[in-house]
Amino acid sequence: MEILAKQTIFAEGCHGHLTKKVIKKFNLREDSPLQTYGIGFKELWEIKESGWSPGHVEHGIGWPMSNGNYGGYFIYHYAGESPLIAFGFVMGLDYENPYQNPYKEFQRLKQHPHFDRLLDGGNRVAYGARALAEGGYQSIPKLTMPGGLLVGCTAGFLNVPKIKGVHNALRSGRIAAESVYKHICGDDNSEKSQEVLSYPVALKNSPVWKELYDVRNIRPSMDALGLGMFGCVLYTGLIWYFLRGKEPWTFKLKGN
């Protein structure tokens, strides 16, 4: 069965199969560096009520990863009738030690006394994993091609420091839909172009672009300063905290 459309919006998430093909076919990365990736694990735990603090949020970095690894953990205490928490771990896939295993690092993290006490007597009720596009602003490819557009994590719209991308996927999807509608039915179709050229223009004037631009140097600072994760934390604390993305430079990204 063939399904034909004037425009196809690619929303496959990180490193989608079709997206890889269209990026190669239309050379969408000609003016942007390669993407860099991470992997995230998330588990849902039912813990003892004595350790449950509804609404509590915890983010952290460090052990068991070395200074050369980008990543960290998160814990969210759900506010509901049951003492549920989401416990997750994210690690960049640009690590150099071939024997390192991100999943095993997550299990090592649980052996720390802080997490051991939290999970002791608890029950894991759900779990999952997914790849993350961590290149951010520097790795955004050309977003349009004849008959198609890229949105969300397919285009790399993840806010890496916040590990947050759903909001930008929704925003970019809405902008893409509006742009396609105007292209097909409105004035944007005057030149009968196969590309929805108004989409990247509208996106660059949206909160999506500003948000990604503001945090563009946080992830690359790890390699740019040559100080590993320590340099990333130092840069975030001394530069980004005060300038909030207004620094007049943009670090190059080491893609993988």
Secondary structure, DSSP 8 states (H G I E B T S, - for coil): -----S-EEE---TT-HHHHHHHHHTTTTTTS----EEEEEEEEEE--GGG--TT-EEEE--TTS-TT--EEEEEEE--SSS-EEEEEEEEETT-S-TT--HHHHHHHHTTSHHHHHHHTT-EEEEEEEEEEE--GGGG----EETTEEE-HHHHT--BTTTTB-HHHHHHHHHHHHHHHHHHHHSGGGTT--SS-THHHHHHHTSHHHHHHHHTTTTTTHHHHSSSHHHHHHHHIIIIIHHHTT--S--------
